[in-house]
Amino acid sequence: MINKNSPIGIFDSGLGGLTVLKAVRRLLPSENLIYFGDTARVPYGAKSREAVIAFSKEIAAMLAARGVKLLIVACNTASSLALEEVRKISKAPVIGVVDPGARSAAAGNRRILVIGTAATVASGSYRLALKKLTPRALVREKACPLFVPLVEEGWCGKKATELIASEYLAPFKNKGFDAVILGCTHYPLLKRVISRALGGKVKIIDSAEATAAEAKAVLASRCLLNSGRAGRVRFMASDAPEKFRTLALRLLGIKTGRVEIKRF
């Protein structure tokens, strides 16, 4: 039976969705959370649409069995390719990260760059969302497929990462873009690298805060906000729990404690 004490479920292909978890934790400290990182199958961005949908539905069913009252698809690739399929099988409301990020970028920006995984960029999900919100905006997209494995290896501060970012983003450097959407929840961990590679004063759009705000609004509309004591967080991964725990602490300052293993 879903009630105010039921947890919010959050999932991603790996560590990246922890940026969304942090934002939800800040905004909704009383909520109980379950986070699942599909570390055995990361990255999703190089997978087929069919595979991403299958993975997402498996995870959604697993979290539903744990009684979540809201499901956050904290993965841009899964949000782009699988959101509607997940909604079809979920009794709890489901939100993604694409629409909140697009809304944040559309506010006053007219030249917008979207960077993401190959699958997210190929889907055109951000471009379509932005065109609905701000039809006259110039939108450009760039796939940066190596960023996710670099984050998952903990290479955020390595020189190689700087060089790769410069190579990807050179065509857009100092080209007058108002904003860049980090179209992958791993990318906020490379925020400084990306900012330096683009040059100028490009606004960085991270969908985590906007997604957390949407989560609060959805729960409030259903009278499901928990206003009790500080909530608990349960961490799960499909592989390499020790690596997950180490990188969560090192890159995001998150002390996970025990990370449960859940394999499919």
C-alpha positions as CSV (number, residue, x, y, z in Angstrom):
1,M,0.0,0.0,0.0
2,I,1.6,3.3,-1.1
3,N,1.5,6.0,1.5
4,K,3.5,9.1,2.6
5,N,6.3,6.9,4.1
6,S,6.7,4.9,0.9
7,P,10.1,5.5,-0.8
8,I,10.9,7.4,-4.0
9,G,12.7,5.2,-6.5
10,I,15.6,6.6,-8.6
11,F,17.5,4.8,-11.2
12,D,20.3,5.4,-13.7
13,S,22.8,3.3,-15.7
14,G,25.5,4.0,-13.0
15,L,26.7,6.8,-10.8
16,G,25.3,9.7,-12.7
17,G,21.9,9.7,-11.2
18,L,23.4,10.3,-7.8
19,T,23.4,14.0,-8.9
20,V,19.6,13.8,-9.0
21,L,19.5,11.9,-5.7
22,K,21.5,14.7,-4.0
23,A,19.1,17.3,-5.3
24,V,16.1,15.4,-4.2
25,R,17.7,14.8,-0.8
26,R,18.3,18.6,-0.4
27,L,14.8,19.6,-1.4
28,L,13.0,16.6,0.3
29,P,15.0,15.6,3.3
30,S,12.2,13.7,4.9
31,E,11.7,11.3,2.0
32,N,12.9,7.7,2.0
33,L,14.8,7.0,-1.2
34,I,15.9,3.9,-3.1
35,Y,18.7,4.4,-5.6
36,F,19.6,1.7,-8.2
37,G,22.7,2.0,-10.5
38,D,22.8,-0.5,-13.3
39,T,26.6,-0.7,-13.2
40,A,26.7,-4.1,-14.9
41,R,25.2,-2.6,-18.1
42,V,26.6,0.9,-18.1
43,P,26.7,2.9,-20.4
44,Y,23.2,3.0,-21.8
45,G,24.1,5.6,-24.4
46,A,25.7,3.0,-26.7
47,K,22.9,0.5,-26.4
48,S,20.0,0.0,-28.8
49,R,16.6,1.5,-28.1
50,E,15.2,-2.0,-27.5
51,A,17.9,-2.8,-24.9
52,V,17.4,0.5,-23.0
53,I,13.6,-0.1,-22.9
54,A,14.1,-3.6,-21.7
55,F,16.6,-2.6,-19.0
56,S,14.4,0.3,-17.8
57,K,11.3,-1.9,-17.6
58,E,13.1,-4.5,-15.6
59,I,14.4,-1.9,-13.1
60,A,11.0,-0.2,-12.9
61,A,9.3,-3.5,-12.0
62,M,12.0,-4.3,-9.4
63,L,11.5,-0.9,-7.7
64,A,7.7,-1.2,-8.0
65,A,8.0,-4.5,-6.0
66,R,9.6,-2.4,-3.3
67,G,6.6,-0.1,-3.1
68,V,7.9,3.1,-4.5
69,K,5.4,6.0,-4.6
70,L,7.2,7.9,-7.3
71,L,9.8,6.7,-9.9
72,I,12.5,9.1,-11.2
73,V,14.2,7.9,-14.4
74,A,17.5,9.7,-13.6
75,C,19.1,8.8,-16.9
76,N,18.8,10.9,-20.0
77,T,19.1,8.0,-22.3
78,A,16.3,6.1,-20.6
79,S,14.2,9.2,-20.3
80,S,14.6,9.8,-24.0
81,L,13.9,6.3,-25.1
82,A,12.0,4.4,-22.5
83,L,9.9,6.9,-20.4
84,E,6.6,6.2,-22.0
85,E,7.1,2.4,-21.9
86,V,7.9,2.6,-18.2
87,R,4.8,4.7,-17.6
88,K,2.7,2.0,-19.2
89,I,3.8,-0.6,-16.6
90,S,4.1,1.6,-13.5
91,K,1.3,2.2,-11.0
92,A,3.3,5.0,-9.4
93,P,3.9,8.3,-11.3
94,V,7.0,8.4,-13.4
95,I,9.1,11.5,-14.2
96,G,12.3,11.8,-16.3
97,V,15.0,14.4,-16.6
98,V,14.6,15.7,-20.1
99,D,11.6,17.9,-19.8
100,P,12.8,19.6,-16.5
101,G,16.2,20.3,-18.1
102,A,14.6,21.7,-21.3
103,R,12.3,24.0,-19.3
104,S,15.3,25.3,-17.4
105,A,17.3,26.0,-20.6
106,A,14.3,27.6,-22.4
107,A,14.0,30.4,-19.8
108,G,15.7,33.3,-21.5
109,N,18.2,31.5,-23.6
110,R,18.2,31.7,-27.4
111,R,21.3,29.8,-28.5
112,I,21.4,26.4,-26.8
113,L,23.8,23.5,-27.0
114,V,22.8,20.0,-25.9
115,I,25.5,17.5,-25.1
116,G,24.6,13.9,-24.3
117,T,25.1,10.2,-25.1
118,A,24.9,9.0,-28.7
119,A,21.4,7.6,-28.0
120,T,20.0,10.7,-26.3
121,V,21.3,13.0,-29.2
122,A,20.0,10.6,-31.8
123,S,16.6,10.5,-30.2
124,G,16.2,14.3,-30.6
125,S,14.3,14.4,-27.3
126,Y,15.9,17.7,-26.1
127,R,15.6,19.4,-29.5
128,L,11.9,18.5,-29.7
129,A,11.2,19.6,-26.1
130,L,13.0,22.9,-26.7
131,K,11.3,23.7,-29.9
132,K,7.9,23.3,-28.2
133,L,9.0,25.7,-25.4
134,T,11.0,28.2,-27.4
135,P,10.4,27.8,-31.2
136,R,12.8,30.5,-32.2
137,A,15.8,29.2,-30.3
138,L,18.8,27.9,-32.1
139,V,19.5,24.4,-30.8
140,R,22.6,22.4,-31.6
141,E,23.4,18.9,-30.3
142,K,26.7,17.0,-29.8
143,A,27.2,13.4,-28.7
144,C,30.1,13.0,-26.2
145,P,30.1,9.2,-25.7
146,L,33.4,8.9,-23.8
147,F,32.2,11.1,-20.9
148,V,30.2,8.4,-19.1
149,P,33.0,5.8,-19.0
150,L,35.4,8.5,-17.9
151,V,33.2,9.4,-14.9
152,E,32.5,5.8,-14.1
153,E,36.3,5.2,-13.9
154,G,36.7,8.3,-11.6
155,W,38.7,10.2,-14.2
156,C,37.0,13.5,-13.8
157,G,40.2,15.4,-13.0
158,K,42.5,13.6,-15.5
159,K,44.3,15.5,-18.3
160,A,43.0,12.9,-20.7
161,T,39.4,14.0,-19.8
162,E,40.3,17.7,-20.5
163,L,41.7,16.8,-23.9
164,I,38.7,14.7,-24.9
165,A,36.3,17.5,-23.8
166,S,38.3,20.0,-25.8
167,E,38.1,17.8,-28.9
168,Y,34.4,17.2,-28.6
169,L,33.5,20.8,-27.9
170,A,36.0,22.7,-30.0
171,P,33.4,23.5,-32.8
172,F,31.2,25.3,-30.2
173,K,33.9,27.2,-28.2
174,N,33.3,30.9,-28.0
175,K,30.4,30.6,-30.6
176,G,28.0,32.7,-28.6
177,F,25.9,29.9,-27.0
178,D,23.8,31.2,-24.1
179,A,23.5,27.8,-22.4
180,V,24.6,24.2,-22.6
181,I,22.3,21.4,-21.4
182,L,24.2,18.6,-19.7
183,G,22.0,15.9,-21.3
184,C,23.4,13.1,-19.2
185,T,23.3,12.9,-15.4
186,H,27.0,11.9,-15.4
187,Y,28.0,15.2,-17.0
188,P,27.6,17.5,-13.9
189,L,30.6,15.7,-12.5
190,L,32.5,17.2,-15.5
191,K,31.0,20.6,-15.2
192,R,34.3,22.5,-14.8
193,V,35.9,20.6,-17.6
194,I,33.0,21.3,-19.9
195,S,32.9,25.0,-19.0
196,R,36.6,25.4,-19.7
197,A,36.2,23.6,-23.0
198,L,33.4,25.9,-24.2
199,G,35.0,29.1,-23.0
200,G,33.1,32.4,-22.4
201,K,30.1,32.7,-20.1
202,V,27.9,29.8,-21.2
203,K,25.3,28.9,-18.6
204,I,25.5,25.3,-17.5
205,I,22.0,23.6,-17.3
206,D,21.9,20.7,-14.9
207,S,18.5,19.1,-14.8
208,A,18.9,17.7,-11.2
209,E,17.4,20.7,-9.4
210,A,14.5,21.0,-11.8
211,T,13.8,17.3,-11.6
212,A,13.8,17.4,-7.8
213,A,11.3,20.4,-7.9
214,E,9.1,18.4,-10.3
215,A,9.2,15.4,-7.9
216,K,8.1,17.6,-5.0
217,A,5.2,19.0,-7.1
218,V,4.0,15.6,-8.2
219,L,4.0,14.2,-4.6
220,A,2.3,17.3,-3.3
221,S,-0.5,17.0,-5.9
222,R,-1.1,13.5,-4.7
223,C,-0.8,14.4,-0.9
224,L,2.1,12.0,-0.7
225,L,4.8,14.4,0.7
226,N,6.5,13.0,3.8
227,S,7.0,15.6,6.5
228,G,8.5,13.3,9.2
229,R,12.0,12.9,10.4
230,A,15.0,12.6,8.1
231,G,14.4,9.9,5.5
232,R,16.6,6.8,4.8
233,V,18.5,6.1,1.7
234,R,19.0,2.6,0.3
235,F,21.6,2.0,-2.4
236,M,21.6,-0.8,-4.9
237,A,23.8,-1.7,-7.9
238,S,23.9,-4.5,-10.4
239,D,27.7,-5.0,-10.2
240,A,30.9,-3.7,-8.5
241,P,29.3,-2.4,-5.2
242,E,32.7,-1.5,-3.7
243,K,33.6,0.6,-6.7
244,F,30.2,2.3,-6.6
245,R,30.6,3.1,-2.9
246,T,34.2,4.4,-3.4
247,L,33.4,6.7,-6.4
248,A,30.1,8.0,-4.8
249,L,32.2,9.2,-1.8
250,R,35.1,10.5,-3.9
251,L,33.2,12.3,-6.6
252,L,30.0,13.3,-4.9
253,G,30.7,13.2,-1.1
254,I,27.9,10.6,-0.7
255,K,28.5,8.0,2.1
256,T,26.4,5.1,0.8
257,G,27.2,2.6,3.5
258,R,26.4,-0.9,2.3
259,V,25.5,-1.2,-1.4
260,E,23.2,-4.1,-2.1
261,I,23.6,-6.2,-5.2
262,K,20.7,-6.8,-7.5
263,R,21.3,-8.7,-10.7
264,F,18.9,-9.5,-13.5
